[in-house]
């Protein structure tokens, strides 16, 4: 597989309706650890928690240095490239973020094609609906949060609405994916890939 090829991936967050999804174009040469960063950026997650890919019967992620991987082998995501996954012929695989809230994602491989000359990848191609707030309590907690923030500003439910928005830290629009911020973050990843500069370490 050529290093100039890209995969068209559709990312769907499971168990929530209306569906929360994104479509991205990703270089086949991308390793799975970088793909994790791309998913975080595209969905709007904040990369606070553990994560894993399950591809076929194999789990990829960040192996525990002490060898405690919760009863199953976890292979280093940084050592496997997307191209290797594409060569198996599979059409989808799984990604989970935050083992507590257990946000399950389905990654669907929609196609492989030549990269456009001069274009930065990864690139956002589309999507709908903002991802849930971090640490909201999984799917039930997300629905409770939505119920709270859609209550009237005055009268019954207004206190619950204020508490929910104060907890979140501001306005939350479930229909706004914050496309501008997604593109900015994906461009940072693309420029890191292009220049080979290491990702800054979080303080």
Number of C-alpha atoms within 10 A of each C-alpha: 12 12 12 13 17 25 23 21 23 21 24 22 20 15 12 13 8 9 15 22 22 22 23 21 23 23 27 24 19 21 18 22 21 16 20 21 17 24 22 18 20 30 26 20 17 11 15 11 13 13 19 24 25 16 15 12 5 11 19 21 22 16 16 13 7 6 11 11 14 8 7 10 15 20 18 17 21 16 11 16 18 20 21 13 17 17 9 9 9 12 13 18 16 17 23 19 21 17 13 11 17 15 17 20 21 19 22 17 18 13 13 18 14 13 19 11 7 6 9 19 22 26 21 21 14 13 20 18 17 22 19 24 17 17 14 17 16 18 16 11 15 18 15 13 21 16 14 19 21 13 16 13 13 9 8 10 15 16 15 18 21 16 14 21 15 11 11 15 9 9 10 15 12 13 12 12 21 14 16 8 13 19 17 12 18 23 17 16 21 20 15 14 19 11 8 9 9 8 10 7 5 4 3
